[in-house]
Amino acid sequence: MAITSAIVLLAVIWFMVFFIVLPLRLKTQGEAGEVVPGTPASAPTNPQLKRKAQVVTIIALPLWAIVCAIILTGTITVDDFDLFKRFGPDSDTRSSSEN
């Protein structure tokens, strides 16, 4: 795995976890009873984005390390997902011989 692949994988995992954590412990302006004019009542009063970003980083880094270890050791490969034998160099010869 190249360094750019590892960084992209980290970004994908980080944002997936971020979107899961984002609505947790959210208090809306409607629930607080203090709706700012021009905003919807469902807008958060204090989203605590810095704290949530820290929590997400703490969760995402071990998940990323586990996924990287699985990829680098070859525990799970692309061939494991090739149920119909359509990937790889054999697929070209097999499809041309079937025609």
N, C-alpha and C positions, 0 to 999 in steps of 0.2 A: 504494500500500500504506500503510495507516494504521500508526501507531506500535505499536498493540496487536497488529496482525497481525505486524509485524516481531519483536516480543518473543516472541510465541507460536512463530513460526518458529524463532527462536534457541533457545528452550527445547526444542522437539521435536528439532532437530538435535543440541543439546548432550546430551540424554539418550540419543539413539540412539548417538552416539559413545561415551558413558559406558558403556553396556551392552556395547559391543564391546570397550572397553579394560579393563573391570573384571576379567575372568578372566586377562588377560595377566600373566605373571610371578608367578603366584599360587603360594604354597607353603602346603600344608595342614599341619594339626597332625599328621596321620598320617605325612606325608612327613618331618616334622621329628622324629618320634618322641616328641613331648611333648604328649599329648592331655590337655587340662584336663578333670577329671571334670565330667560333666553336659553336655559339648558333643560333637558328632559329630567323628569323625576327619577329616571333609572340611572342617571349619571352618578359615578362614585363620589363619596364625600372625601375620602382620603385613600387613594388606591395603593399607597405604600410600594411604589414600583421599585425603589432601591432595595428594600428588604426582600421583595419577591425575587428580584434578579439575583440576589445573594443566595437565597434558598434554592433557586433553580440551578445555579452554578454548582452548589454543593451536591445536588441530586444528579445533575447531568454528567459531571466528570467521572464518577464511578461507572455509570451506565456506558459512557463512551469507552472507557478502558476495557470493560467487559466485551463490548462489541468489537473493538479493535483486536483484542486477544483472540476472539473467535475467528475473525477474518484472517489474522496473521498465522494462526496455527493450522488453519484449514479444516477446522472442526465441521464447519458448514461451508460448502462451496456452491457455485452456480450449478454444478452438475446435480446437486441434491434437489434442485427445483426443476430439473429437466425431466418431467414426467413422460413426455411423448417423444423424447430423443430428438428434439428439433434444434439443439444448440451444438456448436462445435463443428469441426471439419467433417465429421461423418455425415452430417445432415445434408450437405451438398450432394454427395455421392448417392445417398439413399433416395433423395427426392428425384434425382435425374434418372436413376434406375427404375423408379416406379412409373415414370411416364412412358 
